[in-house]
Amino acid sequence: MAATLGFLGVLVAFLSAIGIAVQGFRSQRDPKRVPVLKLRLPVWGLLGGAILAMLALEIGLLTDDFTIKYLANNSTSSTPLLYKIASAWAALEGSIVLWGLVLAAFTATVFFSVAPRGDDRLGAGALGILGIISAYFFGLMLTVSNPFEVCVQAAQVGCIQGSPFPWAQAVAPLDGFGPNPLLQNHPLMAIHPPMLYIGYVGMSVPFAFAMSALVLGKGGADWLKRSHTWTLVAWVFLTIGIVLGGLWSYEVLGWGGFWAWDPVENASFMPWLAATAFLHSAVVQQRRGMLQSWNFVLVITTFALTILGTFITRSGIINSVHSFTQSAIGPALLWFLAVVLIGSFGLFAARAHVVASAPRLDSLVSREGMFLVNNLILSVFAFVTLTGTLYPLVVEALTGDEVGVGRPFFDKLAVPIGFLLLLAMGLGPVTPWRAANPKIVWNRVRGPIQFGLAMAAVGVVFEQRRLSVVLAIFLGSFVAGVIVRYLWEMSGKVAKKRDMSRFAAMWHTMRSDPGYWGGQIAHLGVAILVIGIALSSHMALRDHVELVPGQTVNTVGFELHYVDAFTRPVQNKVVTGATIEVSKNGKVVEVLEPRLNQYSNMRESVASPDVHGGWDGDLYLSLRAINADGVALDVFWFPLIWLVWFGGFVIGAGGLWAWLVKKPKRAEVSA
């Protein structure tokens, strides 16, 4: 039953997507003859079909319908409810269903925005582009990535072979094989992937508006203004998804880190960099009419990088904890990426004469000049990440040799690029438009520079004399100082003019320009994040200890007392671990239980670290081995690592401020 409902949902969505594509372009060509409102039925069909497909998948999971191959190989009857629900996107075919649902939801929101306008050729064309993209993804579900294949040859556990036809004679195994252990080891699995998918898929909307503008041969900033909210929404979710992914890695994988330049981590980071550059350059075009061509290039690049990220994640061509098994979807995604690049850049080239004209830059030492520098740095960062990610794949494809580009390559290039980016972030907000008077700029940055030097000196006093750490503290503090100083100065003027308290004036100032202040909040988050990474990485302490029951050892500033071992059956797994009493200066601060989880139907156990967190940092225990004789632990001390998570969420909060906060009405302003 679930397979039939799901198949029908996908089929209805696919046919509706084709209808949106056809009707969208017809409406763009002749909106009076084919009004946008005619797209109502196919839009509802797309959204309804996508919802039905996801509901069918969830119903099958919750009822343990192992007649569906995907469910038989990615769930078990004993999987906890949260992870059973999350299994809908824990593997290849199900993740494409979620992708299609998010894409359908975005398409519907675009339609509801476009429909009231009536004669809207730009919006109609954007819907046509979204229809093409939707038809592709739902076409994948009907062919090479069918989540509703019926199991026709079952093993005792899991399914061996499936049929794409829901009416085929189904054979259910006794139980399912179960999800990847790493994907049922932390509740963030239920949140992190959907966040990323919303970020990825949301970038389809500005791409669709850009392509529609090019089809119409229409320059200007209209397409930027129309798609700005969707760009912000996608950027916010992508940002938070990346931060949650780092937190998931930190709390699940047991190696003590949160970012390893894994190809799939890079696959989400590259479109984030491109989208961040796009958000900045869009401001310049809307304010000064500059960078028109560059904005088209950036939005095409951002969308193409989301498709590339999908290919890297789902083709199975890399060996990663995030990637899925080898599948025929890889070539299909690669061909789609080629079509996107050739088609969009070909259209851009054909319309270059329309979008190339723009005012020239008066001076590099200006607000728009600093935006341009910011864009170049972000673009170089994305290119470096892309090169390091794809180089091993290209070499292996051409020569058959396996080569690796590890963390040292990325760190060596990312650190100086990051410092340049921080410098540009600090100078940009205090630099006037058109041309800057050096004296004015110096007066605005003098105080923040002094603050940055003072904070760097504090770091040196506390024996942080590594140049990269001192620079991170200085530049991060400089950026924070610039933002706080400018807010204090502006709110002081408002407080004096309107006779209100300083804090009320701050609120009024930030509400008066939510886009600008949202950006400054995000910049503040970046500064905090960089300082947190520098301190937690270079001040970290690492040790490996082996303990017998009852033994106590002093390490990384703590006393660890091995109380005993334990084994507990917990629903779908058996947990084996060690009870470690943690003391500091003779006082017990916490009892930690690093453990190994042995899941049913899985041969190897999965380590699950335990963490004692505080304002000064995290004590991190990872279980390497345990037996009757004793326990072997990897012990880490990460000082001030909470700054990393706090900074990451502040970046996302900046996007939320720009998205959700509205300027006060004129009556309120003049009151």
Summary of the structure (lengths in Angstrom):
residues: 671
radius of gyration: 27.0
end to end distance: 62.0
largest distance: 83.6
contacts: 2417
relative contact order: 0.07
helix: 64%
strand: 13%
